Amino acid sequence: MATGIFVKDAMVSRVVTARPAQTVQEGAELMRKEDVGALVICEGKKPIGIVTREDMVVKVVSKDMKASDLKLKDIMNKALVTVEPDVDLADAARTMSKYGYERLPVVSMGTLVGIISDREIAKVAPAAIEILRERLTLGEEEEEPEDEHEEVTEGECEICGNFSEELHSINDKWVCDNCKDEAEGL
């Protein structure tokens, strides 16, 4: 279900980027300095990959490789999954979940314009939940449940017990005209 909140409403516009030829050590220093968990690797303004802290641990540290000898292009995720700014936040969250990612670069017409992470989604989640709750409430007001539709038939009133040629179904009870108000109060 759509939230009505778009990626552009929650994304961070300032993205820390690096060049593919920079060393992993330079990338790690940049991540520490900027206090970020990922670097979007760009050629010009076009994103071509991403390197996360986890990539550095799994692909470099755990293999006892020297970070100053490796380039970011050697360890970056090249199958870059991105999202556009006008995508609903719920769809972006589903994409992140599908691929097991914590963040997605936001790209418009091939240019990096931001980044969205599970943190930004969590920050706006209360607002998204409230919007969904309001939509569901409005939907309930617009559509009456089937069991509340009034039907007319004949028979014995379930409140007073009198026979009537016109019984009305109100709150799961068949009632005569005289007992309609009482049934609506149940």
C-alpha atoms as one frame of an Amber mdcrd trajectory, in Angstrom:
protein
   0.000   0.000   0.000   1.313   3.430  -0.926   2.144   5.885   1.852   1.862
   9.102  -0.137   5.347   9.990   1.101   7.958  10.029  -1.621  11.658   9.200
  -1.503  12.475  12.861  -2.209  10.620  13.792   1.010  12.827  11.576   3.197
  16.159  11.256   1.362  19.418  12.890   2.373  20.559  15.210  -0.414  24.188
  15.403   0.715  25.804  12.157  -0.411  29.411  11.289   0.329  30.951  10.070
  -2.910  34.310   8.737  -4.022  36.053   7.951  -7.273  36.667   4.349  -8.360
  40.465   4.874  -8.501  40.712   5.957  -4.843  42.182   3.404  -2.471  40.093
   1.483   0.035  42.163   3.169   2.763  41.199   6.611   1.422  37.595   5.481
   1.269  37.677   4.223   4.860  39.225   7.501   6.050  36.522   9.456   4.205
  33.769   7.321   5.743  35.235   7.851   9.223  35.649  11.590   8.693  32.118
  12.042   7.306  30.604   9.485   9.723  28.778   7.543   6.999  28.258   3.851
   6.413  28.680   3.915   2.646  30.320   5.707  -0.244  28.598   6.036  -3.582
  31.243   5.539  -6.250  30.793   7.976  -9.124  32.313   8.778 -12.468  31.489
  12.451 -12.719  27.940  12.730 -11.360  26.942   9.260 -12.522  26.870   6.616
  -9.787  28.502   3.352 -10.855  28.759   1.463  -7.556  28.619   1.570  -3.791
  31.028   0.529  -1.023  29.767  -0.072   2.502  31.555  -0.633   5.802  30.535
  -4.256   5.515  32.224  -4.496   2.101  35.455  -3.232   3.650  35.273  -5.731
   6.512  34.260  -8.743   4.404  36.303  -8.065   1.266  39.428  -6.523   2.781
  39.901  -6.893   6.534  38.685 -10.510   6.829  41.075 -11.508   4.031  43.974
  -9.615   5.626  44.421  -7.530   2.493  46.178  -4.184   2.510  43.626  -1.357
   2.104  46.199   1.015   0.640  46.905  -1.443  -2.212  43.261  -1.937  -3.249
  41.074   0.451  -5.206  37.445   1.122  -4.364  36.509  -0.176  -7.827  37.963
  -3.559  -6.760  35.509  -3.992  -3.885  32.490  -1.890  -4.902  29.123  -3.442
  -5.622  28.802  -2.865  -9.352  25.210  -4.083  -9.689  23.955  -0.795  -8.330
  20.293  -0.758  -7.316  18.923   2.780  -7.267  15.586   4.485  -6.737  14.053
   7.610  -8.256  12.973  10.595  -6.118   9.274  10.319  -7.037   8.936   6.694
  -5.907   6.657   6.046  -2.935   8.610   5.330   0.252   6.850   1.986   0.671
   8.129   0.862  -2.746  11.666   1.978  -1.876  11.466   0.033   1.400  10.279
  -3.063  -0.504  13.228  -2.733  -2.908  15.653  -2.438   0.015  14.089  -5.477
   1.654  14.139  -7.498  -1.579  17.885  -7.008  -2.027  18.783  -6.916   1.675
  20.168  -3.371   1.411  20.169  -0.737   4.136  20.443   2.167   1.686  19.760
   3.068  -1.927  21.262   5.868  -4.009  18.567   8.190  -5.358  19.085   8.903
  -9.046  17.228  11.260 -11.363  17.978  11.142 -15.089  21.265   9.325 -14.479
  22.485  11.840 -11.876  22.940  11.138  -8.178  20.596  13.424  -6.209  20.509
  11.782  -2.783  20.513   8.631  -0.725  17.745   6.935   1.242  18.439   4.547
   4.088  16.452   2.548   6.566  17.213   5.343   9.058  15.417   7.979   6.985
  12.510   5.619   6.421  12.326   4.933  10.169  12.288   8.687  10.864   9.245
   9.236   8.657   7.598   5.904   9.480   5.366   7.390  12.189   4.097   9.912
   9.648   3.607   7.156   7.066   1.722   5.023   9.571  -0.499   7.979  10.472
  -1.227   8.681   6.795  -2.146   5.034   6.235  -4.341   5.040   9.346  -6.151
   8.162   8.101  -6.667   6.629   4.667  -8.053   3.445   6.179 -10.387   5.431
   8.437 -11.592   7.527   5.503 -12.121   4.365   3.497 -14.263   2.908   6.289
 -16.403   6.038   6.431 -16.940   6.026   2.681 -17.874   2.360   2.466 -20.420
   0.890   4.825 -19.817  -2.724   5.770 -22.285  -5.082   4.140 -23.833  -6.155
   7.447 -24.948  -2.572   8.154 -26.928  -2.216   4.907 -30.601  -2.071   5.637
 -32.711  -4.846   4.157 -36.499  -5.055   4.317 -38.495  -8.267   4.856 -41.448
  -9.527   6.921 -41.492 -11.538  10.122 -41.191 -11.263  13.888 -39.263  -8.301
  15.391 -36.288  -9.544  17.408 -36.728  -6.778  19.998 -40.472  -6.512  20.706
 -41.564  -9.888  19.289 -44.431  -8.409  17.215 -45.103  -9.492  13.635 -44.378
  -6.848  11.017 -44.681  -6.772   7.239 -41.553  -4.590   7.166 -38.539  -5.721
   9.185 -35.206  -3.935   8.887 -31.792  -5.488   9.476 -29.972  -3.193  11.897
 -26.836  -4.280  13.778 -27.537  -7.945  12.971 -31.109  -7.804  14.290 -34.391
  -7.913  12.360 -36.551  -5.119  13.812 -39.857  -3.365  13.125 -40.246   0.369
  12.444 -41.060   1.018  16.135 -37.786  -0.622  17.329 -35.382   0.842  14.727
 -34.037   3.553  17.047 -33.455   1.067  19.845 -31.617  -1.319  17.474 -29.383
   1.470  16.166 -28.308   2.192  19.755 -27.110  -1.400  20.274
